[in-house]
Amino acid sequence: MLKTTADVSVLSAAKLGLVYLTPNDWALIADKAVRKQFKARESIVQHDRRTHGIFILLKGTASVQLASQESVREIGVGEVCGEISFLDELPATANVVANGSVEAYYLERATLLSLFELFPHLGSRFYRSLAAILSRRLREVIDPKTTR
């Protein structure tokens, strides 16, 4: 499906997403991404299953759920899910469920890695962004009063 410059604008402006990516980085990613749609209560990521890639929300919100808790947090436009499984190539640690209609980009691990080989600075900014996301999320778990 054709990617729009509107998608790139939305993702570039997201404050809780891959913040170190440039508009050019987003254009490269959008070109290789597959747009996926999810209905309310549909699983985006399933606990104990590998994602083989990463999801970036374009529209809507989703709930991150751990087996031990109802819902840990909500993610929205520009935010990622499946990042832990993407990084360690192990099954997902949580369920991510669409709260309503959700559109997301899906990027397969192999596709991203080939982009990073062609554009090493993109890879550096991408991983730096993931580190910032994981750091923020861990701080929220350690101290729930931490603001997003």
Protein Blocks (a to p, Z undefined) as FASTA:
>chain_A
ZZdfklmmmmmmpmklcfkbcfklmmmmmmmpccddddehiafbdghiafhiacddfbdc
dddddfkbmbfbdcdehiaehklmmmnopacfbdcddfbdcddddddfklmmmmmmmmmm
lmmmmmmmmmmmmmmmmmmmmmmmbcZZ
